[in-house]
Amino acid sequence: MSLVPSVDLKDFTSGDSDRKEKFIKEIGKAFEEIGFVALSGHFLSEELVGDLYSEIKQFFSLPQDVKDNYEIEGIGGQRGYTSFGKEHAKGRKEGDLKEFWHFGQYVKDNPKLEAEYPDNVSVKELPKFNAIGEETYKMLEKTAKYVLRALALHLDLEETYFDEYIRNGNSILRPIHYPPITSEPKKAVRAAAHGDINLITLLMGAHGRGLQVMNHKGEWVDAIARPDQLMINVGDMLSRLTNNKLKSTIHQVVNPPKELWGTSRYSIPFFMHPISEMSLNCLENCVDEGNPKGFEDITAGEFLHERLIELGLIKK
């Protein structure tokens, strides 16, 4: 069994103050202790999840030369297709054994951000692909907004503290395909041990073994969600903001046992990013004598740029 705690977002949105308080305590404790929760009661319907999986499986099954048409040069992989082995974990040279697609923000009422973010890329071979991607993006963004509201209350901030920073934020929806493994990988794994860059990550598709989380004792534990749950974890931005009160947990996707090498694995993380101007300076109420300030002042945009260089997605 997965050792990751389970929580239900319906407790927070129920209108019942006791249930709301229960959710805040549960998610706050989980994010302080292990940095991961399995969340039910989110805004994704079963039908939408099924439709998205159908579309992404069709996309990744397209001939390689067709997929390559959607790999856009010069934008650090922020939109469209990124081919197999291009991305690696911080501190590693081996490319991860995956290919992926990026849907980005659908900006409303902000010409400056519309100009700053690259355009989403349309797949002409699959007429429903982009509409289903956009709907999924919006439902995950809505789910993330309520999770961050609960965390704001846990941190003794005003409930809507994060709202202004995540509206039109630089969030990314990333359908990933880990293709069948055809020969013994040389040091490479499906996704090497890493922490996420962003505020929080909402993961669809952690239903089979593969995703592992490192606990406080340095042990790898399986993180398995029910089909109706999302796996949610703290990213490095939120860890910095809270002076490591909320833990950005190291995690990895390991290669399957040899008998399952012939199978593909799919997962779909949503990386909740704020707007670039958001300050990640440690919150004053997370700094004291026992927990002195552990991070330099930086904005979300500056931090993201640094990390994309470390991941090999953009050049210095």
C-alpha positions as CSV (number, residue, x, y, z in Angstrom):
1,M,0.0,0.0,0.0
2,S,1.0,3.6,-0.6
3,L,2.2,5.4,2.5
4,V,1.1,8.8,1.1
5,P,-1.9,10.2,3.1
6,S,-5.3,10.6,1.4
7,V,-7.4,13.8,1.7
8,D,-10.8,14.8,0.2
9,L,-11.1,18.3,-1.3
10,K,-14.9,18.1,-0.8
11,D,-14.2,18.6,2.9
12,F,-12.7,22.0,2.1
13,T,-15.4,23.1,-0.3
14,S,-18.4,21.6,1.7
15,G,-19.4,24.8,3.4
16,D,-19.0,23.0,6.8
17,S,-16.5,24.8,8.9
18,D,-15.5,21.6,10.8
19,R,-14.8,19.7,7.6
20,K,-12.9,22.6,6.2
21,E,-10.7,22.8,9.2
22,K,-10.1,19.0,9.1
23,F,-8.9,19.3,5.5
24,I,-6.6,22.2,6.3
25,K,-5.0,20.2,9.2
26,E,-4.7,17.0,7.2
27,I,-3.0,18.6,4.1
28,G,-0.9,20.9,6.2
29,K,0.5,18.0,8.3
30,A,1.1,15.8,5.1
31,F,2.9,18.6,3.4
32,E,5.1,19.3,6.4
33,E,5.9,15.7,6.9
34,I,6.3,14.0,3.5
35,G,5.3,16.7,0.9
36,F,2.7,14.4,-0.9
37,V,-1.0,13.7,-0.6
38,A,-3.5,11.6,-2.7
39,L,-6.5,13.9,-3.3
40,S,-10.1,13.0,-4.2
41,G,-13.0,15.3,-4.6
42,H,-11.3,17.3,-7.4
43,F,-12.9,19.0,-10.4
44,L,-11.9,16.4,-13.1
45,S,-14.7,14.1,-14.3
46,E,-14.0,10.5,-15.1
47,E,-15.1,11.2,-18.7
48,L,-12.6,14.0,-19.1
49,V,-9.8,11.9,-17.8
50,G,-10.7,9.1,-20.2
51,D,-10.9,11.4,-23.1
52,L,-7.5,13.0,-22.4
53,Y,-5.8,9.6,-22.1
54,S,-7.4,8.5,-25.4
55,E,-6.1,11.7,-27.2
56,I,-2.6,11.6,-25.8
57,K,-2.2,7.9,-26.6
58,Q,-3.2,8.7,-30.2
59,F,-0.7,11.6,-30.3
60,F,2.3,9.6,-29.0
61,S,1.4,6.8,-31.5
62,L,1.8,9.1,-34.5
63,P,4.9,8.6,-36.7
64,Q,8.0,10.2,-35.3
65,D,8.4,12.6,-38.2
66,V,4.8,13.9,-37.6
67,K,5.5,14.4,-33.9
68,D,8.8,16.2,-34.7
69,N,6.8,18.8,-36.6
70,Y,5.4,19.9,-33.2
71,E,8.8,20.4,-31.5
72,I,9.2,24.2,-31.5
73,E,12.8,25.6,-31.5
74,G,13.8,28.4,-29.2
75,I,11.2,28.2,-26.5
76,G,12.8,25.8,-24.1
77,G,10.1,23.2,-24.6
78,Q,7.5,25.4,-23.0
79,R,4.8,24.4,-25.6
80,G,4.2,21.5,-27.9
81,Y,6.3,18.4,-28.2
82,T,9.6,17.4,-26.6
83,S,11.2,14.3,-28.0
84,F,12.6,11.3,-26.2
85,G,15.6,11.8,-23.9
86,K,15.8,15.6,-24.2
87,E,15.2,16.4,-20.5
88,H,17.4,15.3,-17.6
89,A,17.2,15.8,-13.9
90,K,19.3,18.5,-12.2
91,G,22.8,17.2,-11.7
92,R,22.5,14.4,-14.3
93,K,23.7,14.1,-17.9
94,E,21.6,11.0,-18.9
95,G,18.3,12.0,-20.6
96,D,15.1,10.7,-19.0
97,L,13.4,7.8,-20.9
98,K,10.3,9.8,-21.9
99,E,8.7,12.1,-24.5
100,F,6.1,14.7,-23.6
101,W,3.7,17.5,-24.7
102,H,3.1,20.9,-23.0
103,F,-0.2,22.7,-22.8
104,G,0.3,26.2,-21.3
105,Q,-1.8,29.1,-19.9
106,Y,-4.9,30.4,-21.7
107,V,-4.5,34.0,-20.8
108,K,-7.5,36.2,-20.0
109,D,-7.5,40.0,-20.0
110,N,-3.8,40.5,-19.8
111,P,-2.1,41.5,-23.1
112,K,1.3,41.7,-21.4
113,L,1.3,38.1,-20.3
114,E,-0.3,37.0,-23.6
115,A,2.8,38.5,-25.3
116,E,5.2,36.9,-22.7
117,Y,3.9,33.3,-22.9
118,P,4.4,31.2,-26.1
119,D,1.3,30.2,-28.0
120,N,-0.2,26.8,-27.5
121,V,0.4,24.4,-30.4
122,S,-2.5,22.9,-32.3
123,V,-2.3,19.2,-33.5
124,K,-4.0,19.1,-36.8
125,E,-4.1,15.3,-37.0
126,L,-6.3,15.1,-33.9
127,P,-9.3,17.5,-34.0
128,K,-10.3,17.0,-30.3
129,F,-6.8,17.0,-28.8
130,N,-6.4,20.7,-28.0
131,A,-10.0,21.3,-26.7
132,I,-9.7,18.3,-24.3
133,G,-6.3,19.5,-23.2
134,E,-7.6,23.0,-22.5
135,E,-10.6,21.7,-20.5
136,T,-8.3,19.5,-18.4
137,Y,-5.9,22.4,-17.8
138,K,-8.7,24.6,-16.5
139,M,-10.1,21.9,-14.2
140,L,-6.7,21.1,-12.7
141,E,-6.0,24.9,-12.3
142,K,-9.3,25.2,-10.4
143,T,-8.4,22.3,-8.2
144,A,-5.0,23.7,-7.5
145,K,-6.5,27.1,-6.5
146,Y,-8.5,25.5,-3.7
147,V,-5.5,23.4,-2.5
148,L,-3.5,26.6,-2.3
149,R,-6.3,28.4,-0.4
150,A,-6.2,25.6,2.2
151,L,-2.4,25.9,2.4
152,A,-2.7,29.7,2.8
153,L,-4.9,29.2,5.9
154,H,-2.5,26.6,7.2
155,L,0.3,29.2,6.9
156,D,-1.8,31.8,8.7
157,L,-2.2,33.9,5.6
158,E,-5.4,35.3,4.1
159,E,-7.3,32.5,2.3
160,T,-7.0,34.1,-1.2
161,Y,-3.2,35.0,-0.7
162,F,-2.2,33.0,-3.8
163,D,-5.1,33.9,-6.1
164,E,-3.6,37.0,-7.6
165,Y,-0.3,35.2,-8.3
166,I,-1.8,32.1,-10.0
167,R,-4.4,33.9,-12.1
168,N,-2.9,33.7,-15.6
169,G,0.1,32.0,-14.0
170,N,2.8,30.2,-16.0
171,S,1.4,26.7,-15.3
172,I,2.0,23.7,-17.5
173,L,0.0,20.6,-18.2
174,R,2.4,17.8,-19.3
175,P,1.2,14.5,-20.8
176,I,4.2,12.1,-20.6
177,H,4.8,8.9,-22.5
178,Y,7.4,6.5,-21.2
179,P,7.8,4.2,-24.2
180,P,8.5,0.4,-23.8
181,I,12.1,-0.3,-22.8
182,T,13.8,-2.3,-25.6
183,S,17.4,-2.7,-24.2
184,E,19.2,-2.4,-20.8
185,P,19.2,1.3,-20.0
186,K,22.7,2.7,-19.3
187,K,22.2,4.6,-16.0
188,A,19.0,6.2,-17.4
189,V,15.6,5.8,-15.7
190,R,12.1,6.9,-16.7
191,A,12.4,10.1,-14.5
192,A,15.5,10.5,-12.3
193,A,15.3,11.6,-8.7
194,H,14.2,15.3,-8.6
195,G,12.2,18.0,-6.9
196,D,9.6,20.0,-8.9
197,I,10.3,23.6,-9.7
198,N,6.8,25.1,-9.1
199,L,4.4,25.8,-6.3
200,I,2.5,22.5,-6.3
201,T,2.1,19.6,-8.8
202,L,-1.1,17.7,-9.5
203,L,-0.4,14.3,-11.0
204,M,-2.9,12.2,-13.0
205,G,-1.9,8.6,-13.7
206,A,0.1,7.6,-10.7
207,H,-2.1,4.5,-10.5
208,G,0.5,1.8,-11.2
209,R,3.9,1.3,-9.5
210,G,6.7,3.4,-10.7
211,L,6.4,6.7,-8.8
212,Q,8.4,6.7,-5.6
213,V,8.9,9.4,-2.9
214,M,11.8,9.7,-0.5
215,N,10.7,9.9,3.1
216,H,12.6,11.7,6.0
217,K,14.7,8.6,6.7
218,G,16.0,8.6,3.1
219,E,13.9,5.6,2.1
220,W,12.1,5.3,-1.2
221,V,8.4,4.5,-0.7
222,D,5.8,3.8,-3.5
223,A,3.3,6.6,-4.1
224,I,0.1,5.0,-5.5
225,A,-3.2,6.8,-5.9
226,R,-6.7,5.3,-6.5
227,P,-8.0,5.9,-10.0
228,D,-10.3,8.7,-8.7
229,Q,-7.4,10.5,-7.0
230,L,-4.7,13.0,-7.9
231,M,-1.3,12.8,-6.4
232,I,-0.3,16.3,-5.2
233,N,3.1,17.4,-4.1
234,V,4.9,20.5,-2.9
235,G,7.4,22.1,-5.4
236,D,10.6,24.0,-4.7
237,M,8.9,27.5,-5.1
238,L,6.5,26.8,-2.3
239,S,9.3,25.2,-0.2
240,R,11.4,28.4,-0.6
241,L,8.4,30.7,0.1
242,T,7.7,28.8,3.4
243,N,11.4,28.5,4.4
244,N,11.1,24.7,4.0
245,K,8.1,24.5,6.4
246,L,6.3,22.8,3.6
247,K,8.6,20.1,2.1
248,S,9.5,19.8,-1.6
249,T,10.0,16.0,-1.6
250,I,12.5,14.3,-3.9
251,H,10.7,11.7,-6.1
252,Q,11.5,9.5,-9.1
253,V,9.8,7.2,-11.7
254,V,11.8,4.0,-11.7
255,N,12.0,1.5,-14.6
256,P,9.6,-1.4,-14.4
257,P,10.6,-5.0,-13.7
258,K,12.0,-6.6,-16.9
259,E,8.8,-8.6,-17.6
260,L,7.0,-5.2,-18.0
261,W,9.6,-3.5,-20.2
262,G,7.4,-4.0,-23.3
263,T,4.7,-1.8,-21.9
264,S,4.2,2.0,-22.2
265,R,3.5,4.1,-19.1
266,Y,1.6,7.4,-19.3
267,S,1.3,10.1,-16.7
268,I,0.0,13.6,-16.7
269,P,1.3,16.2,-14.2
270,F,0.0,19.7,-13.9
271,F,2.7,22.1,-12.7
272,M,1.1,25.0,-10.9
273,H,3.3,28.1,-11.5
274,P,2.6,31.7,-10.5
275,I,3.2,34.8,-12.6
276,S,6.9,35.6,-13.0
277,E,6.7,38.7,-10.7
278,M,5.7,36.7,-7.6
279,S,8.2,37.1,-4.8
280,L,9.5,33.8,-3.4
281,N,11.2,35.6,-0.5
282,C,10.7,33.6,2.7
283,L,7.4,34.5,4.5
284,E,8.2,36.4,7.7
285,N,5.9,34.0,9.8
286,C,8.0,31.1,8.6
287,V,11.3,32.5,9.9
288,D,12.4,32.5,13.5
289,E,15.4,31.7,15.8
290,G,14.8,27.9,15.5
291,N,14.3,28.1,11.7
292,P,16.5,30.9,10.3
293,K,16.0,32.2,6.8
294,G,17.4,29.5,4.5
295,F,17.0,31.0,1.0
296,E,18.1,34.1,-0.9
297,D,15.5,36.5,-2.2
298,I,14.3,35.7,-5.7
299,T,11.2,36.0,-8.0
300,A,9.4,33.1,-9.5
301,G,10.5,34.1,-13.0
302,E,14.2,34.3,-12.0
303,F,14.0,30.9,-10.2
304,L,12.3,29.2,-13.2
305,H,14.9,30.5,-15.6
306,E,17.8,29.2,-13.4
307,R,16.2,25.7,-13.2
308,L,15.4,25.4,-16.9
309,I,19.1,26.0,-17.6
310,E,20.0,23.2,-15.0
311,L,17.5,20.8,-16.7
312,G,19.1,21.4,-20.1
313,L,16.0,22.8,-21.6
314,I,17.4,26.3,-22.3
315,K,21.0,27.4,-22.9
316,K,22.7,30.1,-20.7
